[in-house]
Amino acid sequence: AVVSTQSTGALRYVVTVATSDLPHAGTNDKVYLTLYGSKGSYRQKLDKKWRNDFEESHVDTYNVEPTTDIGYFTHLMWDIDGSDAWILNYVTVQPEGGRKYYFYNYDTVKISTKASEGYSRYTMYEQGQETYYITFMTADEKHADANGMFPTIKIEGSWGVTKTGLLDLYDHNDMQRGKKDIYTVPGMKYVGDIKCIEITVRGKDGWKFQYIEVHSGRNMRATYFYNTAGIWMSTKSKDVSRYRMCQK
C-alpha cells in the first residue's frame, strides 16, 4: 500500500482530469468526485462555469476544498448524474503542501447510471510512486504508422504488475513511420526486474512497431521487446488488438 506523509487533511486539493481520446468519451452529464481520507470523505460536483468540460481529449483542472478534515488522502471515487457515459484517461490529485497522486483508467472503464453503458461508480487507487519510461519505435515500412491509435501497456515484473492509461503525446503526431516516441508515466508501481509486457490497442488504423523499450526511474536498465513475429496491431479482425511479449 502507498502511505501518505500527511498527518492531517489539506485545505485544498488541485484535481486534474484528462478525458479519454477515444471517440464519444466525453459527457454532458454532471460529474462528481469523492475524495477519501483517513478521517472521512468529501464529495464535490466538478464544473467550470463558461466552459464545456469533460470533452473528448480535454484536460480540466479544479480546486476541491473540503469543508471538513478528511485526514491524509487515500483514494477517490467518481459518479455521474445521467446516462451520457464518460471515459476518463487519467487523474492527478495534489493536496496543498503535499505530493501529487496519479490514477490511470487502464481498462477504459465507462461511467454511467445506465447499466448497459458502464459503471455507476468508479473507485480508483494509486498504484505507487515509480515513474516508467516507455519507448515505441514504429517500423520503417509502408503503412506502419497509425492515426487514431490508443495503446495501453501492462508491465509485469518480478515484484508484480503495473498498468498505464492510454498513451498519447498531446499536441504531437506520434506513432509515425520510422519514428521514436517516448512516454513518461509517473505514479506507477515498481515491479522490479521487467519480465513481460502486454500491449492493448484501441483503433482500426493498423500499426506495426519495431520494438518497445521500458525502464523505470529506479532501474534505468533498458528492457527491449522486439516485434519478431511482424504482427500488425488494430481492432480489425485481421490484426491483433492485444499482444504479450516476454524476455527469454
Stockholm file with secondary structure:
# STOCKHOLM 1.0

chainA/1-248         AVVSTQSTGALRYVVTVATSDLPHAGTNDKVYLTLYGSKGSYRQKLDKKWRNDFEESHVDTYNVEPTTDIGYFTHLMWDIDGSDAWILNYVTVQPEGGRKYYFYNYDTVKISTKASEGYSRYTMYEQGQETYYITFMTADEKHADANGMFPTIKIEGSWGVTKTGLLDLYDHNDMQRGKKDIYTVPGMKYVGDIKCIEITVRGKDGWKFQYIEVHSGRNMRATYFYNTAGIWMSTKSKDVSRYRMCQK
#=GR chainA/1-248 SS CCCCSCSSCCSCEEEEEEECSSTTCCCCSEEEEEEEESSCEEEEEECCTTSCCSCTTCEEEEEECCSSCCCSEEEEEEEEESSSCBCEEEEEEEETTSCCEEEECTTCCCBCSSTTTCBSEEEEECCCSEEEEEEEEECSSTTCCCSSCEEEEEEEETTEEEECCCCCCTTSCCSCTTCEEEEEEEEECCCSSEEEEEEEEECSSCBCEEEEEEEESSCCCCEEEECTTCCCBSSSTTSBSEEEEECC
#=GC SS_cons         CCCCSCSSCCSCEEEEEEECSSTTCCCCSEEEEEEEESSCEEEEEECCTTSCCSCTTCEEEEEECCSSCCCSEEEEEEEEESSSCBCEEEEEEEETTSCCEEEECTTCCCBCSSTTTCBSEEEEECCCSEEEEEEEEECSSTTCCCSSCEEEEEEEETTEEEECCCCCCTTSCCSCTTCEEEEEEEEECCCSSEEEEEEEEECSSCBCEEEEEEEESSCCCCEEEECTTCCCBSSSTTSBSEEEEECC
//
